[in-house]
Amino acid sequence: MKIHGINLDYKGRCIHYHNKNDIVALMCQQCHQFYACYKCHDALNNHLFKAVSVKQLHNILCGNCQTLLNYDQYKMNYCPNCQHQFNAKCVFHHSIYFKNEL
């Protein structure tokens, strides 16, 4: 799977978010591509990032091991495959990336 973004490193960290735990790529509902962050998406596309349903499968990608994740796996705040921690502050952008349809 390809992660899109601006000035990406090999784990999908971008110019906007680049601490050691910024390794999650999220899918845009409109274009179905994985992006390092919504800021990269919006800068590189002719549409704004569209949130995906929390019920949709495989809408999150671990940049460390390339494992596709569902929302419940992502909420654990680490990859269940490689155990790499995710950035806990991503919760502040939850409404940008996910539609709560629980």
Phi and psi restraints in degrees (range 20) as a CNS / XPLOR table:
assign (resid 1 and name C) (resid 2 and name N)
       (resid 2 and name CA) (resid 2 and name C) 1.0 -99.4 20.0 2
assign (resid 2 and name N) (resid 2 and name CA)
       (resid 2 and name C) (resid 3 and name N) 1.0 135.5 20.0 2
assign (resid 2 and name C) (resid 3 and name N)
       (resid 3 and name CA) (resid 3 and name C) 1.0 -101.3 20.0 2
assign (resid 3 and name N) (resid 3 and name CA)
       (resid 3 and name C) (resid 4 and name N) 1.0 129.8 20.0 2
assign (resid 3 and name C) (resid 4 and name N)
       (resid 4 and name CA) (resid 4 and name C) 1.0 -100.9 20.0 2
assign (resid 4 and name N) (resid 4 and name CA)
       (resid 4 and name C) (resid 5 and name N) 1.0 150.6 20.0 2
assign (resid 4 and name C) (resid 5 and name N)
       (resid 5 and name CA) (resid 5 and name C) 1.0 165.5 20.0 2
assign (resid 5 and name N) (resid 5 and name CA)
       (resid 5 and name C) (resid 6 and name N) 1.0 -175.8 20.0 2
assign (resid 5 and name C) (resid 6 and name N)
       (resid 6 and name CA) (resid 6 and name C) 1.0 -106.5 20.0 2
assign (resid 6 and name N) (resid 6 and name CA)
       (resid 6 and name C) (resid 7 and name N) 1.0 126.3 20.0 2
assign (resid 6 and name C) (resid 7 and name N)
       (resid 7 and name CA) (resid 7 and name C) 1.0 54.3 20.0 2
assign (resid 7 and name N) (resid 7 and name CA)
       (resid 7 and name C) (resid 8 and name N) 1.0 51.8 20.0 2
assign (resid 7 and name C) (resid 8 and name N)
       (resid 8 and name CA) (resid 8 and name C) 1.0 -74.2 20.0 2
assign (resid 8 and name N) (resid 8 and name CA)
       (resid 8 and name C) (resid 9 and name N) 1.0 146.4 20.0 2
assign (resid 8 and name C) (resid 9 and name N)
       (resid 9 and name CA) (resid 9 and name C) 1.0 -96.6 20.0 2
assign (resid 9 and name N) (resid 9 and name CA)
       (resid 9 and name C) (resid 10 and name N) 1.0 -174.9 20.0 2
assign (resid 9 and name C) (resid 10 and name N)
       (resid 10 and name CA) (resid 10 and name C) 1.0 -70.5 20.0 2
assign (resid 10 and name N) (resid 10 and name CA)
       (resid 10 and name C) (resid 11 and name N) 1.0 -9.9 20.0 2
assign (resid 10 and name C) (resid 11 and name N)
       (resid 11 and name CA) (resid 11 and name C) 1.0 -108.2 20.0 2
assign (resid 11 and name N) (resid 11 and name CA)
       (resid 11 and name C) (resid 12 and name N) 1.0 5.9 20.0 2
assign (resid 11 and name C) (resid 12 and name N)
       (resid 12 and name CA) (resid 12 and name C) 1.0 89.5 20.0 2
assign (resid 12 and name N) (resid 12 and name CA)
       (resid 12 and name C) (resid 13 and name N) 1.0 14.0 20.0 2
assign (resid 12 and name C) (resid 13 and name N)
       (resid 13 and name CA) (resid 13 and name C) 1.0 -77.4 20.0 2
assign (resid 13 and name N) (resid 13 and name CA)
       (resid 13 and name C) (resid 14 and name N) 1.0 142.6 20.0 2
assign (resid 13 and name C) (resid 14 and name N)
       (resid 14 and name CA) (resid 14 and name C) 1.0 -117.3 20.0 2
assign (resid 14 and name N) (resid 14 and name CA)
       (resid 14 and name C) (resid 15 and name N) 1.0 -176.9 20.0 2
assign (resid 14 and name C) (resid 15 and name N)
       (resid 15 and name CA) (resid 15 and name C) 1.0 -63.3 20.0 2
assign (resid 15 and name N) (resid 15 and name CA)
       (resid 15 and name C) (resid 16 and name N) 1.0 -28.8 20.0 2
assign (resid 15 and name C) (resid 16 and name N)
       (resid 16 and name CA) (resid 16 and name C) 1.0 -86.1 20.0 2
assign (resid 16 and name N) (resid 16 and name CA)
       (resid 16 and name C) (resid 17 and name N) 1.0 -40.0 20.0 2
assign (resid 16 and name C) (resid 17 and name N)
       (resid 17 and name CA) (resid 17 and name C) 1.0 -131.9 20.0 2
assign (resid 17 and name N) (resid 17 and name CA)
       (resid 17 and name C) (resid 18 and name N) 1.0 112.1 20.0 2
assign (resid 17 and name C) (resid 18 and name N)
       (resid 18 and name CA) (resid 18 and name C) 1.0 -144.6 20.0 2
assign (resid 18 and name N) (resid 18 and name CA)
       (resid 18 and name C) (resid 19 and name N) 1.0 30.5 20.0 2
assign (resid 18 and name C) (resid 19 and name N)
       (resid 19 and name CA) (resid 19 and name C) 1.0 -82.5 20.0 2
assign (resid 19 and name N) (resid 19 and name CA)
       (resid 19 and name C) (resid 20 and name N) 1.0 174.1 20.0 2
assign (resid 19 and name C) (resid 20 and name N)
       (resid 20 and name CA) (resid 20 and name C) 1.0 -62.6 20.0 2
assign (resid 20 and name N) (resid 20 and name CA)
       (resid 20 and name C) (resid 21 and name N) 1.0 -22.1 20.0 2
assign (resid 20 and name C) (resid 21 and name N)
       (resid 21 and name CA) (resid 21 and name C) 1.0 -101.1 20.0 2
assign (resid 21 and name N) (resid 21 and name CA)
       (resid 21 and name C) (resid 22 and name N) 1.0 4.6 20.0 2
assign (resid 21 and name C) (resid 22 and name N)
       (resid 22 and name CA) (resid 22 and name C) 1.0 -85.3 20.0 2
assign (resid 22 and name N) (resid 22 and name CA)
       (resid 22 and name C) (resid 23 and name N) 1.0 71.1 20.0 2
assign (resid 22 and name C) (resid 23 and name N)
       (resid 23 and name CA) (resid 23 and name C) 1.0 -120.5 20.0 2
assign (resid 23 and name N) (resid 23 and name CA)
       (resid 23 and name C) (resid 24 and name N) 1.0 9.0 20.0 2
assign (resid 23 and name C) (resid 24 and name N)
       (resid 24 and name CA) (resid 24 and name C) 1.0 -96.1 20.0 2
assign (resid 24 and name N) (resid 24 and name CA)
       (resid 24 and name C) (resid 25 and name N) 1.0 130.4 20.0 2
assign (resid 24 and name C) (resid 25 and name N)
       (resid 25 and name CA) (resid 25 and name C) 1.0 -107.8 20.0 2
assign (resid 25 and name N) (resid 25 and name CA)
       (resid 25 and name C) (resid 26 and name N) 1.0 138.3 20.0 2
assign (resid 25 and name C) (resid 26 and name N)
       (resid 26 and name CA) (resid 26 and name C) 1.0 -119.0 20.0 2
assign (resid 26 and name N) (resid 26 and name CA)
       (resid 26 and name C) (resid 27 and name N) 1.0 145.3 20.0 2
assign (resid 26 and name C) (resid 27 and name N)
       (resid 27 and name CA) (resid 27 and name C) 1.0 -87.0 20.0 2
assign (resid 27 and name N) (resid 27 and name CA)
       (resid 27 and name C) (resid 28 and name N) 1.0 136.5 20.0 2
assign (resid 27 and name C) (resid 28 and name N)
       (resid 28 and name CA) (resid 28 and name C) 1.0 -84.7 20.0 2
assign (resid 28 and name N) (resid 28 and name CA)
       (resid 28 and name C) (resid 29 and name N) 1.0 130.5 20.0 2
assign (resid 28 and name C) (resid 29 and name N)
       (resid 29 and name CA) (resid 29 and name C) 1.0 -63.2 20.0 2
assign (resid 29 and name N) (resid 29 and name CA)
       (resid 29 and name C) (resid 30 and name N) 1.0 -32.6 20.0 2
assign (resid 29 and name C) (resid 30 and name N)
       (resid 30 and name CA) (resid 30 and name C) 1.0 -75.5 20.0 2
assign (resid 30 and name N) (resid 30 and name CA)
       (resid 30 and name C) (resid 31 and name N) 1.0 -48.5 20.0 2
assign (resid 30 and name C) (resid 31 and name N)
       (resid 31 and name CA) (resid 31 and name C) 1.0 -102.0 20.0 2
assign (resid 31 and name N) (resid 31 and name CA)
       (resid 31 and name C) (resid 32 and name N) 1.0 -8.4 20.0 2
assign (resid 31 and name C) (resid 32 and name N)
       (resid 32 and name CA) (resid 32 and name C) 1.0 57.9 20.0 2
assign (resid 32 and name N) (resid 32 and name CA)
       (resid 32 and name C) (resid 33 and name N) 1.0 33.9 20.0 2
assign (resid 32 and name C) (resid 33 and name N)
       (resid 33 and name CA) (resid 33 and name C) 1.0 -112.2 20.0 2
assign (resid 33 and name N) (resid 33 and name CA)
       (resid 33 and name C) (resid 34 and name N) 1.0 151.1 20.0 2
assign (resid 33 and name C) (resid 34 and name N)
       (resid 34 and name CA) (resid 34 and name C) 1.0 -91.0 20.0 2
assign (resid 34 and name N) (resid 34 and name CA)
       (resid 34 and name C) (resid 35 and name N) 1.0 132.3 20.0 2
assign (resid 34 and name C) (resid 35 and name N)
       (resid 35 and name CA) (resid 35 and name C) 1.0 -126.1 20.0 2
assign (resid 35 and name N) (resid 35 and name CA)
       (resid 35 and name C) (resid 36 and name N) 1.0 147.7 20.0 2
assign (resid 35 and name C) (resid 36 and name N)
       (resid 36 and name CA) (resid 36 and name C) 1.0 -62.6 20.0 2
assign (resid 36 and name N) (resid 36 and name CA)
       (resid 36 and name C) (resid 37 and name N) 1.0 -34.7 20.0 2
assign (resid 36 and name C) (resid 37 and name N)
       (resid 37 and name CA) (resid 37 and name C) 1.0 -163.0 20.0 2
assign (resid 37 and name N) (resid 37 and name CA)
       (resid 37 and name C) (resid 38 and name N) 1.0 165.8 20.0 2
assign (resid 37 and name C) (resid 38 and name N)
       (resid 38 and name CA) (resid 38 and name C) 1.0 -66.9 20.0 2
assign (resid 38 and name N) (resid 38 and name CA)
       (resid 38 and name C) (resid 39 and name N) 1.0 -29.4 20.0 2
assign (resid 38 and name C) (resid 39 and name N)
       (resid 39 and name CA) (resid 39 and name C) 1.0 -66.7 20.0 2
assign (resid 39 and name N) (resid 39 and name CA)
       (resid 39 and name C) (resid 40 and name N) 1.0 -42.7 20.0 2
assign (resid 39 and name C) (resid 40 and name N)
       (resid 40 and name CA) (resid 40 and name C) 1.0 -62.4 20.0 2
assign (resid 40 and name N) (resid 40 and name CA)
       (resid 40 and name C) (resid 41 and name N) 1.0 -46.5 20.0 2
assign (resid 40 and name C) (resid 41 and name N)
       (resid 41 and name CA) (resid 41 and name C) 1.0 -55.3 20.0 2
assign (resid 41 and name N) (resid 41 and name CA)
       (resid 41 and name C) (resid 42 and name N) 1.0 -52.5 20.0 2
assign (resid 41 and name C) (resid 42 and name N)
       (resid 42 and name CA) (resid 42 and name C) 1.0 -64.6 20.0 2
assign (resid 42 and name N) (resid 42 and name CA)
       (resid 42 and name C) (resid 43 and name N) 1.0 -31.5 20.0 2
assign (resid 42 and name C) (resid 43 and name N)
       (resid 43 and name CA) (resid 43 and name C) 1.0 -74.1 20.0 2
assign (resid 43 and name N) (resid 43 and name CA)
       (resid 43 and name C) (resid 44 and name N) 1.0 -26.6 20.0 2
assign (resid 43 and name C) (resid 44 and name N)
       (resid 44 and name CA) (resid 44 and name C) 1.0 -101.8 20.0 2
assign (resid 44 and name N) (resid 44 and name CA)
       (resid 44 and name C) (resid 45 and name N) 1.0 -3.5 20.0 2
assign (resid 44 and name C) (resid 45 and name N)
       (resid 45 and name CA) (resid 45 and name C) 1.0 -127.6 20.0 2
assign (resid 45 and name N) (resid 45 and name CA)
       (resid 45 and name C) (resid 46 and name N) 1.0 167.9 20.0 2
assign (resid 45 and name C) (resid 46 and name N)
       (resid 46 and name CA) (resid 46 and name C) 1.0 -98.1 20.0 2
assign (resid 46 and name N) (resid 46 and name CA)
       (resid 46 and name C) (resid 47 and name N) 1.0 18.7 20.0 2
assign (resid 46 and name C) (resid 47 and name N)
       (resid 47 and name CA) (resid 47 and name C) 1.0 -144.3 20.0 2
assign (resid 47 and name N) (resid 47 and name CA)
       (resid 47 and name C) (resid 48 and name N) 1.0 158.2 20.0 2
assign (resid 47 and name C) (resid 48 and name N)
       (resid 48 and name CA) (resid 48 and name C) 1.0 -80.1 20.0 2
assign (resid 48 and name N) (resid 48 and name CA)
       (resid 48 and name C) (resid 49 and name N) 1.0 156.2 20.0 2
assign (resid 48 and name C) (resid 49 and name N)
       (resid 49 and name CA) (resid 49 and name C) 1.0 -59.7 20.0 2
assign (resid 49 and name N) (resid 49 and name CA)
       (resid 49 and name C) (resid 50 and name N) 1.0 131.4 20.0 2
assign (resid 49 and name C) (resid 50 and name N)
       (resid 50 and name CA) (resid 50 and name C) 1.0 -108.7 20.0 2
assign (resid 50 and name N) (resid 50 and name CA)
       (resid 50 and name C) (resid 51 and name N) 1.0 128.1 20.0 2
assign (resid 50 and name C) (resid 51 and name N)
       (resid 51 and name CA) (resid 51 and name C) 1.0 -66.0 20.0 2
assign (resid 51 and name N) (resid 51 and name CA)
       (resid 51 and name C) (resid 52 and name N) 1.0 148.9 20.0 2
assign (resid 51 and name C) (resid 52 and name N)
       (resid 52 and name CA) (resid 52 and name C) 1.0 -102.4 20.0 2
assign (resid 52 and name N) (resid 52 and name CA)
       (resid 52 and name C) (resid 53 and name N) 1.0 158.8 20.0 2
assign (resid 52 and name C) (resid 53 and name N)
       (resid 53 and name CA) (resid 53 and name C) 1.0 -70.5 20.0 2
assign (resid 53 and name N) (resid 53 and name CA)
       (resid 53 and name C) (resid 54 and name N) 1.0 142.4 20.0 2
assign (resid 53 and name C) (resid 54 and name N)
       (resid 54 and name CA) (resid 54 and name C) 1.0 -66.5 20.0 2
assign (resid 54 and name N) (resid 54 and name CA)
       (resid 54 and name C) (resid 55 and name N) 1.0 -15.5 20.0 2
assign (resid 54 and name C) (resid 55 and name N)
       (resid 55 and name CA) (resid 55 and name C) 1.0 -86.1 20.0 2
assign (resid 55 and name N) (resid 55 and name CA)
       (resid 55 and name C) (resid 56 and name N) 1.0 -15.5 20.0 2
assign (resid 55 and name C) (resid 56 and name N)
       (resid 56 and name CA) (resid 56 and name C) 1.0 -71.0 20.0 2
assign (resid 56 and name N) (resid 56 and name CA)
       (resid 56 and name C) (resid 57 and name N) 1.0 133.1 20.0 2
assign (resid 56 and name C) (resid 57 and name N)
       (resid 57 and name CA) (resid 57 and name C) 1.0 -80.0 20.0 2
assign (resid 57 and name N) (resid 57 and name CA)
       (resid 57 and name C) (resid 58 and name N) 1.0 147.9 20.0 2
assign (resid 57 and name C) (resid 58 and name N)
       (resid 58 and name CA) (resid 58 and name C) 1.0 55.7 20.0 2
assign (resid 58 and name N) (resid 58 and name CA)
       (resid 58 and name C) (resid 59 and name N) 1.0 49.1 20.0 2
assign (resid 58 and name C) (resid 59 and name N)
       (resid 59 and name CA) (resid 59 and name C) 1.0 -106.0 20.0 2
assign (resid 59 and name N) (resid 59 and name CA)
       (resid 59 and name C) (resid 60 and name N) 1.0 10.0 20.0 2
assign (resid 59 and name C) (resid 60 and name N)
       (resid 60 and name CA) (resid 60 and name C) 1.0 -134.1 20.0 2
assign (resid 60 and name N) (resid 60 and name CA)
       (resid 60 and name C) (resid 61 and name N) 1.0 142.3 20.0 2
assign (resid 60 and name C) (resid 61 and name N)
       (resid 61 and name CA) (resid 61 and name C) 1.0 -129.3 20.0 2
assign (resid 61 and name N) (resid 61 and name CA)
       (resid 61 and name C) (resid 62 and name N) 1.0 128.5 20.0 2
assign (resid 61 and name C) (resid 62 and name N)
       (resid 62 and name CA) (resid 62 and name C) 1.0 -78.1 20.0 2
assign (resid 62 and name N) (resid 62 and name CA)
       (resid 62 and name C) (resid 63 and name N) 1.0 121.4 20.0 2
assign (resid 62 and name C) (resid 63 and name N)
       (resid 63 and name CA) (resid 63 and name C) 1.0 -73.2 20.0 2
assign (resid 63 and name N) (resid 63 and name CA)
       (resid 63 and name C) (resid 64 and name N) 1.0 -17.6 20.0 2
assign (resid 63 and name C) (resid 64 and name N)
       (resid 64 and name CA) (resid 64 and name C) 1.0 -76.8 20.0 2
assign (resid 64 and name N) (resid 64 and name CA)
       (resid 64 and name C) (resid 65 and name N) 1.0 -44.6 20.0 2
assign (resid 64 and name C) (resid 65 and name N)
       (resid 65 and name CA) (resid 65 and name C) 1.0 -124.0 20.0 2
assign (resid 65 and name N) (resid 65 and name CA)
       (resid 65 and name C) (resid 66 and name N) 1.0 1.2 20.0 2
assign (resid 65 and name C) (resid 66 and name N)
       (resid 66 and name CA) (resid 66 and name C) 1.0 66.9 20.0 2
assign (resid 66 and name N) (resid 66 and name CA)
       (resid 66 and name C) (resid 67 and name N) 1.0 25.4 20.0 2
assign (resid 66 and name C) (resid 67 and name N)
       (resid 67 and name CA) (resid 67 and name C) 1.0 -83.6 20.0 2
assign (resid 67 and name N) (resid 67 and name CA)
       (resid 67 and name C) (resid 68 and name N) 1.0 132.6 20.0 2
assign (resid 67 and name C) (resid 68 and name N)
       (resid 68 and name CA) (resid 68 and name C) 1.0 -79.5 20.0 2
assign (resid 68 and name N) (resid 68 and name CA)
       (resid 68 and name C) (resid 69 and name N) 1.0 136.0 20.0 2
assign (resid 68 and name C) (resid 69 and name N)
       (resid 69 and name CA) (resid 69 and name C) 1.0 -125.4 20.0 2
assign (resid 69 and name N) (resid 69 and name CA)
       (resid 69 and name C) (resid 70 and name N) 1.0 155.2 20.0 2
assign (resid 69 and name C) (resid 70 and name N)
       (resid 70 and name CA) (resid 70 and name C) 1.0 -98.7 20.0 2
assign (resid 70 and name N) (resid 70 and name CA)
       (resid 70 and name C) (resid 71 and name N) 1.0 175.6 20.0 2
assign (resid 70 and name C) (resid 71 and name N)
       (resid 71 and name CA) (resid 71 and name C) 1.0 -62.4 20.0 2
assign (resid 71 and name N) (resid 71 and name CA)
       (resid 71 and name C) (resid 72 and name N) 1.0 -41.7 20.0 2
assign (resid 71 and name C) (resid 72 and name N)
       (resid 72 and name CA) (resid 72 and name C) 1.0 -62.4 20.0 2
assign (resid 72 and name N) (resid 72 and name CA)
       (resid 72 and name C) (resid 73 and name N) 1.0 -38.1 20.0 2
assign (resid 72 and name C) (resid 73 and name N)
       (resid 73 and name CA) (resid 73 and name C) 1.0 -67.3 20.0 2
assign (resid 73 and name N) (resid 73 and name CA)
       (resid 73 and name C) (resid 74 and name N) 1.0 -42.6 20.0 2
assign (resid 73 and name C) (resid 74 and name N)
       (resid 74 and name CA) (resid 74 and name C) 1.0 -60.8 20.0 2
assign (resid 74 and name N) (resid 74 and name CA)
       (resid 74 and name C) (resid 75 and name N) 1.0 -38.9 20.0 2
assign (resid 74 and name C) (resid 75 and name N)
       (resid 75 and name CA) (resid 75 and name C) 1.0 -61.9 20.0 2
assign (resid 75 and name N) (resid 75 and name CA)
       (resid 75 and name C) (resid 76 and name N) 1.0 -19.4 20.0 2
assign (resid 75 and name C) (resid 76 and name N)
       (resid 76 and name CA) (resid 76 and name C) 1.0 -67.9 20.0 2
assign (resid 76 and name N) (resid 76 and name CA)
       (resid 76 and name C) (resid 77 and name N) 1.0 -14.4 20.0 2
assign (resid 76 and name C) (resid 77 and name N)
       (resid 77 and name CA) (resid 77 and name C) 1.0 70.2 20.0 2
assign (resid 77 and name N) (resid 77 and name CA)
       (resid 77 and name C) (resid 78 and name N) 1.0 21.3 20.0 2
assign (resid 77 and name C) (resid 78 and name N)
       (resid 78 and name CA) (resid 78 and name C) 1.0 -157.9 20.0 2
assign (resid 78 and name N) (resid 78 and name CA)
       (resid 78 and name C) (resid 79 and name N) 1.0 158.3 20.0 2
assign (resid 78 and name C) (resid 79 and name N)
       (resid 79 and name CA) (resid 79 and name C) 1.0 -76.9 20.0 2
assign (resid 79 and name N) (resid 79 and name CA)
       (resid 79 and name C) (resid 80 and name N) 1.0 126.4 20.0 2
assign (resid 79 and name C) (resid 80 and name N)
       (resid 80 and name CA) (resid 80 and name C) 1.0 -68.5 20.0 2
assign (resid 80 and name N) (resid 80 and name CA)
       (resid 80 and name C) (resid 81 and name N) 1.0 -16.4 20.0 2
assign (resid 80 and name C) (resid 81 and name N)
       (resid 81 and name CA) (resid 81 and name C) 1.0 -87.2 20.0 2
assign (resid 81 and name N) (resid 81 and name CA)
       (resid 81 and name C) (resid 82 and name N) 1.0 -53.3 20.0 2
assign (resid 81 and name C) (resid 82 and name N)
       (resid 82 and name CA) (resid 82 and name C) 1.0 -105.2 20.0 2
assign (resid 82 and name N) (resid 82 and name CA)
       (resid 82 and name C) (resid 83 and name N) 1.0 -6.5 20.0 2
assign (resid 82 and name C) (resid 83 and name N)
       (resid 83 and name CA) (resid 83 and name C) 1.0 71.2 20.0 2
assign (resid 83 and name N) (resid 83 and name CA)
       (resid 83 and name C) (resid 84 and name N) 1.0 7.1 20.0 2
assign (resid 83 and name C) (resid 84 and name N)
       (resid 84 and name CA) (resid 84 and name C) 1.0 -68.3 20.0 2
assign (resid 84 and name N) (resid 84 and name CA)
       (resid 84 and name C) (resid 85 and name N) 1.0 134.3 20.0 2
assign (resid 84 and name C) (resid 85 and name N)
       (resid 85 and name CA) (resid 85 and name C) 1.0 -70.5 20.0 2
assign (resid 85 and name N) (resid 85 and name CA)
       (resid 85 and name C) (resid 86 and name N) 1.0 146.7 20.0 2
assign (resid 85 and name C) (resid 86 and name N)
       (resid 86 and name CA) (resid 86 and name C) 1.0 -100.1 20.0 2
assign (resid 86 and name N) (resid 86 and name CA)
       (resid 86 and name C) (resid 87 and name N) 1.0 164.2 20.0 2
assign (resid 86 and name C) (resid 87 and name N)
       (resid 87 and name CA) (resid 87 and name C) 1.0 -72.7 20.0 2
assign (resid 87 and name N) (resid 87 and name CA)
       (resid 87 and name C) (resid 88 and name N) 1.0 115.8 20.0 2
assign (resid 87 and name C) (resid 88 and name N)
       (resid 88 and name CA) (resid 88 and name C) 1.0 -64.2 20.0 2
assign (resid 88 and name N) (resid 88 and name CA)
       (resid 88 and name C) (resid 89 and name N) 1.0 -22.7 20.0 2
assign (resid 88 and name C) (resid 89 and name N)
       (resid 89 and name CA) (resid 89 and name C) 1.0 -74.8 20.0 2
assign (resid 89 and name N) (resid 89 and name CA)
       (resid 89 and name C) (resid 90 and name N) 1.0 -7.9 20.0 2
assign (resid 89 and name C) (resid 90 and name N)
       (resid 90 and name CA) (resid 90 and name C) 1.0 -60.6 20.0 2
assign (resid 90 and name N) (resid 90 and name CA)
       (resid 90 and name C) (resid 91 and name N) 1.0 -21.3 20.0 2
assign (resid 90 and name C) (resid 91 and name N)
       (resid 91 and name CA) (resid 91 and name C) 1.0 -58.6 20.0 2
assign (resid 91 and name N) (resid 91 and name CA)
       (resid 91 and name C) (resid 92 and name N) 1.0 -26.6 20.0 2
assign (resid 91 and name C) (resid 92 and name N)
       (resid 92 and name CA) (resid 92 and name C) 1.0 -67.1 20.0 2
assign (resid 92 and name N) (resid 92 and name CA)
       (resid 92 and name C) (resid 93 and name N) 1.0 -18.3 20.0 2
assign (resid 92 and name C) (resid 93 and name N)
       (resid 93 and name CA) (resid 93 and name C) 1.0 -109.2 20.0 2
assign (resid 93 and name N) (resid 93 and name CA)
       (resid 93 and name C) (resid 94 and name N) 1.0 13.5 20.0 2
assign (resid 93 and name C) (resid 94 and name N)
       (resid 94 and name CA) (resid 94 and name C) 1.0 -51.1 20.0 2
assign (resid 94 and name N) (resid 94 and name CA)
       (resid 94 and name C) (resid 95 and name N) 1.0 -45.6 20.0 2
assign (resid 94 and name C) (resid 95 and name N)
       (resid 95 and name CA) (resid 95 and name C) 1.0 -68.7 20.0 2
assign (resid 95 and name N) (resid 95 and name CA)
       (resid 95 and name C) (resid 96 and name N) 1.0 -19.4 20.0 2
assign (resid 95 and name C) (resid 96 and name N)
       (resid 96 and name CA) (resid 96 and name C) 1.0 -77.0 20.0 2
assign (resid 96 and name N) (resid 96 and name CA)
       (resid 96 and name C) (resid 97 and name N) 1.0 -38.9 20.0 2
assign (resid 96 and name C) (resid 97 and name N)
       (resid 97 and name CA) (resid 97 and name C) 1.0 -93.4 20.0 2
assign (resid 97 and name N) (resid 97 and name CA)
       (resid 97 and name C) (resid 98 and name N) 1.0 -26.8 20.0 2
assign (resid 97 and name C) (resid 98 and name N)
       (resid 98 and name CA) (resid 98 and name C) 1.0 -132.1 20.0 2
assign (resid 98 and name N) (resid 98 and name CA)
       (resid 98 and name C) (resid 99 and name N) 1.0 140.9 20.0 2
assign (resid 98 and name C) (resid 99 and name N)
       (resid 99 and name CA) (resid 99 and name C) 1.0 -95.3 20.0 2
assign (resid 99 and name N) (resid 99 and name CA)
       (resid 99 and name C) (resid 100 and name N) 1.0 122.2 20.0 2
assign (resid 99 and name C) (resid 100 and name N)
       (resid 100 and name CA) (resid 100 and name C) 1.0 -80.1 20.0 2
assign (resid 100 and name N) (resid 100 and name CA)
       (resid 100 and name C) (resid 101 and name N) 1.0 106.8 20.0 2
assign (resid 100 and name C) (resid 101 and name N)
       (resid 101 and name CA) (resid 101 and name C) 1.0 -126.8 20.0 2
assign (resid 101 and name N) (resid 101 and name CA)
       (resid 101 and name C) (resid 102 and name N) 1.0 41.6 20.0 2
